[in-house]
């Protein structure tokens, strides 16, 4: 009996070696990862995934002779868990590139780790200014999204010019993302002779009581608008708190786009939103724009087909900017891969693609715009926006329409 058991164990051991060797030697396969919050902010992460998948579906999920397989990891907004996900990515011999999600803190906190380990990272949402500004010769993080270094000024300008704010209050989440915006928004306010703006910080998952206290204090201090840096969960709590204030005392809320990452538009319905001034920054393309390019029409048709009808109209696409940016960013990635003959040596291939992204040889048509050499070689002093595909000329302000769709004010 003991001999039989030993033989079975030996056979299982040999079989496991065979399976592992197959995984390690899987030729003509590349893995595209995402490290994002798939739990609390799942809508934004799923929108990004759809953008990646629809772009690759255009080329039948195959490039340079390799089949594309997607792997999605959940960090739940946790910096340590995000680092572990990156370690999983780095151990995968077929892992080529990893996309991020809505949250800036994991990227900011782990930026050194990402770059030192040469983990090729694409950012379609997170806006923290320092994410792409790694002060070294090699920079492994590329962004096609809003950049807080530039966004802060756009949000402040809209508050001061369009909403006629004279005494804005900065209401910022207590994270590295909030701190990034504090610096950039404060600098922008100097242009309006406001050198020391009033500021409040809050933690994730703030409850109604805490939000009411903050909103009441802001109003009592004589502020005339709120500049908000928040994700959807906390944004919903603050919007409800403002709605509970007597109508004549309510202040306009001018927000970063984190509030569009979840279900705020469902929990604060269209009738409630009519009683509230709520605007937020976006990039200047939406499937709700009155004029759609032929590419945009074709991509939305592909999205409808890909989701088998779950998405039929623009308002069905939640966290739409995640899809839009991820689609465009994936088109840039595809062009970079085509410029880079894949060798099967993952470490070498990642670097070749990184260099190709910094010098794309052909224009790439996207939803936001046509990209002509959107990235270049990073220099912390001379060219610190080198890994930003978009700039403030691509930014607009938006709001939620009656069908919960995002509408651009400049459209």
C-alpha positions as CSV (number, residue, x, y, z in Angstrom):
1,X,0.0,0.0,0.0
2,X,2.8,2.3,0.9
3,X,4.6,1.6,-2.4
4,X,1.4,2.3,-4.3
5,X,0.9,5.6,-2.4
6,X,4.5,6.6,-3.1
7,X,4.1,5.9,-6.8
8,X,0.9,8.0,-7.0
9,X,2.7,10.9,-5.2
10,X,5.6,10.6,-7.6
11,X,3.3,10.6,-10.7
12,X,1.4,13.6,-9.3
13,X,4.8,15.4,-8.8
14,X,5.9,14.6,-12.4
15,X,2.5,15.8,-13.7
16,X,2.8,19.1,-11.7
17,X,6.2,19.7,-13.1
18,X,4.8,19.1,-16.6
19,X,2.0,21.6,-16.0
20,X,4.4,24.2,-14.5
21,X,6.8,23.8,-17.4
22,X,4.0,24.3,-19.8
23,X,3.0,27.6,-18.1
24,X,6.6,28.8,-18.1
25,X,7.1,27.9,-21.7
26,X,3.8,29.0,-23.1
27,X,4.9,30.4,-26.5
28,X,3.0,33.0,-28.6
29,X,0.9,34.2,-25.6
30,X,1.1,37.6,-24.0
31,X,-0.7,38.6,-20.8
32,X,-2.3,42.0,-20.4
33,X,-2.9,42.8,-16.7
34,X,-4.9,45.3,-14.7
35,X,-4.3,46.2,-11.1
36,X,-7.3,48.1,-9.9
37,X,-10.1,48.3,-7.4
38,X,-12.5,45.6,-8.6
39,X,-14.6,45.7,-5.5
40,X,-15.6,49.2,-4.2
41,X,-15.1,51.1,-7.5
42,X,-15.8,48.2,-9.8
43,X,-17.7,50.3,-12.4
44,X,-14.6,52.3,-13.3
45,X,-12.4,49.2,-13.4
46,X,-14.9,47.4,-15.6
47,X,-15.1,50.4,-18.0
48,X,-11.3,50.3,-18.3
49,X,-11.4,46.6,-19.0
50,X,-14.0,47.0,-21.7
51,X,-11.8,49.7,-23.4
52,X,-8.8,47.4,-23.4
53,X,-10.8,44.4,-24.7
54,X,-12.7,46.2,-27.4
55,X,-9.4,47.7,-28.8
56,X,-7.7,44.3,-28.8
57,X,-10.9,42.7,-30.3
58,X,-10.4,44.9,-33.3
59,X,-7.3,42.8,-34.1
60,X,-8.8,39.5,-33.0
61,X,-6.8,39.4,-29.8
62,X,-3.7,38.6,-31.6
63,X,-0.6,40.7,-32.3
64,X,2.8,39.9,-33.8
65,X,1.8,36.3,-33.8
66,X,0.9,36.2,-30.1
67,X,-2.5,35.6,-28.6
68,X,-3.6,38.2,-26.0
69,X,-5.0,37.0,-22.7
70,X,-6.3,39.4,-20.0
71,X,-5.7,39.0,-16.3
72,X,-7.4,41.3,-13.8
73,X,-6.2,41.7,-10.2
74,X,-8.1,43.4,-7.4
75,X,-6.2,45.7,-5.0
76,X,-9.4,47.1,-3.4
77,X,-7.8,50.5,-3.0
78,X,-5.0,49.1,-0.8
79,X,-1.4,50.1,-1.5
80,X,0.1,46.9,0.0
81,X,-2.2,44.7,-2.0
82,X,-1.4,46.6,-5.2
83,X,2.3,45.9,-4.6
84,X,1.6,42.2,-4.2
85,X,-0.4,42.3,-7.5
86,X,2.6,43.9,-9.2
87,X,4.8,41.1,-7.8
88,X,2.4,38.6,-9.3
89,X,2.7,40.4,-12.7
90,X,6.5,40.5,-12.5
91,X,6.7,36.7,-11.8
92,X,4.6,35.9,-14.9
93,X,6.9,35.1,-17.8
94,X,4.2,36.1,-20.3
95,X,3.1,39.4,-18.6
96,X,3.8,42.3,-21.0
97,X,2.0,45.4,-19.5
98,X,-0.1,46.3,-16.6
99,X,-2.9,48.9,-16.6
100,X,-4.0,50.7,-13.4
101,X,-7.4,51.9,-12.3
102,X,-9.0,55.0,-10.7
103,X,-6.8,55.3,-7.6
104,X,-3.7,57.4,-7.5
105,X,-2.3,56.3,-4.0
106,X,-1.2,52.8,-5.1
107,X,0.7,54.3,-8.0
108,X,2.2,57.2,-6.0
109,X,3.3,55.0,-3.1
110,X,4.7,52.2,-5.2
111,X,6.2,54.4,-8.0
112,X,9.8,53.6,-7.0
113,X,9.0,49.9,-6.9
114,X,7.3,50.0,-10.3
115,X,10.2,51.8,-12.0
116,X,13.0,49.9,-10.3
117,X,11.4,46.6,-11.3
118,X,10.8,47.8,-14.8
119,X,7.0,47.1,-14.7
120,X,5.6,48.7,-17.8
121,X,2.5,50.5,-16.5
122,X,-0.3,52.2,-18.4
123,X,-2.6,54.7,-16.6
124,X,-6.0,55.4,-18.1
125,X,-7.6,57.1,-15.1
126,X,-5.5,57.9,-11.9
127,X,-4.6,61.6,-12.0
128,X,-2.0,62.2,-9.3
129,X,0.6,64.5,-10.7
130,X,3.7,62.6,-9.4
131,X,2.7,59.3,-11.0
132,X,4.4,59.9,-14.3
133,X,7.2,62.1,-13.0
134,X,9.8,59.6,-11.8
135,X,13.2,61.4,-11.7
136,X,15.4,58.9,-13.5
137,X,16.6,58.1,-17.0
138,X,14.1,55.2,-17.3
139,X,10.5,56.0,-16.6
140,X,8.1,53.0,-16.9
141,X,4.7,54.7,-16.3
142,X,2.7,56.2,-19.2
143,X,-0.6,58.0,-18.8
144,X,-3.5,58.8,-21.1
145,X,-5.8,60.6,-18.6
146,X,-6.1,63.9,-16.7
147,X,-2.9,65.1,-15.0
148,X,-3.4,66.9,-11.8
149,X,-0.4,69.2,-12.5
150,X,-2.6,70.7,-15.2
151,X,-6.2,69.8,-14.1
152,X,-6.0,71.8,-10.9
153,X,-5.8,75.0,-12.8
154,X,-8.7,74.1,-15.1
155,X,-11.0,73.2,-12.2
156,X,-10.1,76.4,-10.3
157,X,-10.5,78.6,-13.4
158,X,-14.0,77.2,-14.0
159,X,-14.9,77.8,-10.3
160,X,-13.7,81.4,-10.3
161,X,-14.8,82.4,-13.8
162,X,-17.9,80.4,-14.6
163,X,-19.3,80.0,-11.1
164,X,-18.1,83.4,-10.0
165,X,-16.5,82.1,-6.8
166,X,-14.8,84.6,-4.7
167,X,-14.0,82.6,-1.6
168,X,-13.7,78.9,-2.6
169,X,-13.2,76.1,-0.1
170,X,-10.9,73.2,-0.9
171,X,-12.6,70.0,0.3
172,X,-10.0,67.2,-0.4
173,X,-9.7,63.6,0.5
174,X,-6.9,62.8,2.9
175,X,-4.7,60.8,0.5
176,X,-1.7,61.4,-1.7
177,X,-4.2,62.3,-4.5
178,X,-5.8,64.9,-2.3
179,X,-2.4,66.3,-1.4
180,X,-1.3,66.5,-5.0
181,X,-4.4,68.6,-5.8
182,X,-3.8,70.8,-2.8
183,X,-0.5,71.9,-4.2
184,X,-1.7,72.5,-7.7
185,X,-5.0,74.1,-6.8
186,X,-3.4,76.4,-4.3
187,X,-0.9,77.5,-6.9
188,X,-3.8,78.2,-9.4
189,X,-5.7,80.2,-6.8
190,X,-2.7,82.6,-6.4
191,X,-3.7,83.9,-9.8
192,X,-6.9,85.1,-8.2
193,X,-5.0,86.7,-5.3
194,X,-6.0,83.9,-2.9
195,X,-2.7,82.9,-1.2
196,X,-4.2,80.9,1.7
197,X,-7.4,79.1,0.7
198,X,-9.5,77.5,3.4
199,X,-9.1,73.7,3.3
200,X,-10.8,70.7,4.8
201,X,-9.5,67.1,4.5
202,X,-11.6,63.9,4.9
203,X,-10.9,60.2,4.9
204,X,-12.4,57.5,2.7
205,X,-15.8,56.2,3.8
206,X,-16.8,59.4,5.6
207,X,-20.3,59.1,6.9
208,X,-23.3,61.4,6.7
209,X,-22.7,63.0,10.1
210,X,-19.1,63.9,9.3
211,X,-20.0,65.3,5.9
212,X,-22.8,67.5,7.4
213,X,-20.4,68.9,9.9
214,X,-17.9,69.8,7.2
215,X,-20.5,71.3,4.8
216,X,-22.0,73.3,7.7
217,X,-18.6,74.7,8.7
218,X,-17.8,75.6,5.1
219,X,-21.0,77.6,4.7
220,X,-20.7,79.2,8.1
221,X,-17.2,80.4,7.2
222,X,-18.6,82.5,4.4
223,X,-17.3,80.4,1.5
224,X,-19.2,80.7,-1.7
225,X,-18.3,77.4,-3.5
226,X,-16.7,74.0,-2.8
227,X,-13.9,72.7,-4.9
228,X,-14.1,68.9,-4.3
229,X,-11.5,66.2,-4.7
230,X,-13.3,62.9,-4.0
231,X,-14.3,59.6,-5.5
232,X,-17.9,58.6,-6.0
233,X,-18.7,57.1,-2.6
234,X,-17.6,60.1,-0.6
235,X,-18.9,62.5,-3.3
236,X,-22.4,61.1,-2.9
237,X,-22.2,61.7,0.8
238,X,-21.2,65.3,0.3
239,X,-23.8,65.9,-2.4
240,X,-26.5,64.6,0.0
241,X,-25.2,66.8,2.8
242,X,-25.4,69.8,0.5
243,X,-29.0,68.9,-0.5
244,X,-29.9,68.8,3.2
245,X,-28.9,72.5,3.5
246,X,-31.7,75.1,2.9
247,X,-31.8,75.9,-0.8
248,X,-30.7,79.5,-0.4
249,X,-27.6,78.4,1.5
250,X,-26.4,75.6,-0.9
251,X,-23.1,76.2,-2.6
252,X,-21.9,75.1,-6.1
253,X,-19.7,72.0,-6.1
254,X,-16.9,72.0,-8.7
255,X,-15.3,68.6,-8.6
256,X,-12.5,66.5,-9.8
257,X,-13.8,63.6,-11.9
258,X,-13.5,60.9,-9.2
259,X,-17.2,61.4,-8.4
260,X,-18.0,59.8,-11.8
261,X,-16.3,56.5,-10.9
262,X,-19.3,54.9,-9.3
263,X,-23.0,55.3,-8.7
264,X,-23.4,58.9,-7.6
265,X,-25.7,59.6,-10.5
266,X,-28.0,56.8,-9.4
267,X,-28.0,57.7,-5.7
268,X,-28.5,61.4,-6.4
269,X,-31.1,61.2,-9.1
270,X,-31.9,63.7,-11.9
271,X,-34.6,65.5,-9.9
272,X,-32.3,65.9,-7.0
273,X,-29.5,67.1,-9.2
274,X,-31.7,69.9,-10.5
275,X,-31.5,71.3,-6.9
276,X,-27.8,71.2,-6.9
277,X,-25.0,72.8,-8.9
278,X,-22.5,70.0,-9.6
279,X,-19.8,70.1,-12.3
280,X,-16.7,68.1,-12.8
281,X,-13.7,67.9,-15.0
282,X,-13.6,65.5,-18.0
283,X,-11.6,65.0,-21.2
284,X,-13.2,66.6,-24.3
285,X,-14.8,63.5,-25.8
286,X,-17.9,61.7,-24.8
287,X,-20.3,59.3,-26.7
288,X,-23.0,61.9,-25.8
289,X,-21.3,64.7,-27.8
290,X,-23.7,66.0,-30.5
291,X,-21.2,65.4,-33.2
292,X,-19.5,61.9,-33.4
293,X,-16.6,61.0,-35.7
294,X,-17.0,57.9,-37.9
295,X,-14.4,56.3,-35.6
296,X,-16.5,57.0,-32.5
297,X,-19.6,55.7,-34.1
298,X,-17.8,52.5,-35.1
299,X,-16.3,52.0,-31.7
300,X,-19.6,52.4,-30.0
301,X,-21.2,49.9,-32.4
302,X,-18.3,47.5,-31.5
303,X,-19.0,48.1,-27.8
304,X,-22.7,47.2,-28.2
305,X,-21.8,44.0,-30.0
306,X,-19.0,43.1,-27.6
307,X,-21.3,43.4,-24.6
308,X,-24.1,41.5,-26.4
309,X,-26.5,44.3,-26.0
310,X,-26.0,45.0,-22.3
311,X,-24.8,48.4,-23.5
312,X,-27.2,49.9,-26.1
313,X,-26.9,53.6,-25.7
314,X,-24.3,56.0,-24.3
315,X,-26.0,56.4,-20.9
316,X,-25.6,52.6,-20.4
317,X,-21.9,52.9,-20.3
318,X,-20.9,53.6,-16.7
319,X,-17.7,55.5,-15.9
320,X,-17.4,56.1,-19.6
321,X,-14.2,58.0,-19.4
322,X,-12.5,54.8,-18.2
323,X,-13.5,53.1,-21.4
324,X,-12.5,56.0,-23.6
325,X,-9.1,56.4,-22.2
326,X,-8.3,52.7,-22.0
327,X,-9.4,52.3,-25.6
328,X,-7.1,55.1,-26.8
329,X,-4.3,54.0,-24.6
330,X,-4.6,50.4,-25.9
331,X,-4.4,51.7,-29.5
332,X,-1.2,53.4,-28.7
333,X,0.1,50.2,-27.0
334,X,-0.8,48.2,-30.1
335,X,1.1,50.6,-32.3
336,X,4.1,50.3,-30.0
337,X,4.0,46.5,-30.1
338,X,3.8,46.5,-33.9
339,X,6.9,48.7,-33.9
340,X,8.6,46.2,-31.5
341,X,9.2,42.7,-32.8
342,X,8.3,40.5,-29.8
343,X,11.2,38.1,-29.0
344,X,9.5,36.1,-26.2
345,X,12.0,37.5,-23.7
346,X,9.5,39.4,-21.6
347,X,11.9,41.7,-19.9
348,X,13.5,42.7,-23.2
349,X,10.1,43.1,-24.9
350,X,8.8,45.4,-22.1
351,X,11.8,47.7,-22.6
352,X,11.4,47.6,-26.4
353,X,7.8,48.6,-26.1
354,X,8.6,51.3,-23.5
355,X,11.1,52.8,-26.0
356,X,8.6,52.5,-28.8
357,X,5.9,54.4,-26.8
358,X,8.4,57.2,-26.4
359,X,8.8,57.4,-30.2
360,X,5.6,56.2,-32.0
361,X,6.4,56.3,-35.7
362,X,2.8,56.7,-37.0
363,X,-0.2,58.8,-35.9
364,X,-2.9,56.9,-34.0
365,X,-6.5,57.8,-34.4
366,X,-8.3,57.7,-31.0
367,X,-11.6,58.8,-29.5
368,X,-10.2,61.9,-27.7
369,X,-8.0,62.9,-30.6
370,X,-5.4,61.7,-33.2
371,X,-2.1,61.1,-31.3
372,X,1.1,62.2,-33.0
373,X,4.1,61.2,-30.9
374,X,2.0,61.6,-27.7
375,X,5.0,60.4,-25.5
376,X,8.6,61.3,-25.6
377,X,11.8,60.7,-23.5
378,X,11.2,61.8,-19.9
379,X,13.4,64.5,-18.3
380,X,12.5,65.6,-14.8
381,X,13.7,69.2,-15.6
382,X,13.3,69.8,-19.3
383,X,10.4,67.5,-20.2
384,X,8.4,66.4,-17.2
385,X,5.1,66.0,-19.2
386,X,6.8,63.5,-21.6
387,X,4.7,60.6,-20.4
388,X,1.4,62.5,-20.6
389,X,-0.6,61.8,-23.8
390,X,-3.1,64.5,-23.0
391,X,-2.9,68.1,-21.8
392,X,-5.2,70.9,-20.6
393,X,-6.3,71.6,-24.2
394,X,-8.0,68.2,-24.0
395,X,-9.9,69.0,-20.8
396,X,-13.5,70.1,-20.5
397,X,-16.0,70.5,-17.7
398,X,-19.1,68.3,-17.6
399,X,-22.3,67.4,-15.7
400,X,-24.9,64.7,-15.4
401,X,-27.9,64.9,-17.8
402,X,-31.4,63.8,-17.2
403,X,-30.6,60.3,-18.4
404,X,-27.6,60.0,-16.0
405,X,-25.3,60.5,-19.0
406,X,-22.3,62.8,-18.8
407,X,-22.6,65.9,-20.9
408,X,-19.7,68.2,-21.7
409,X,-20.3,71.9,-21.1
410,X,-18.1,72.9,-24.1
411,X,-19.9,70.6,-26.5
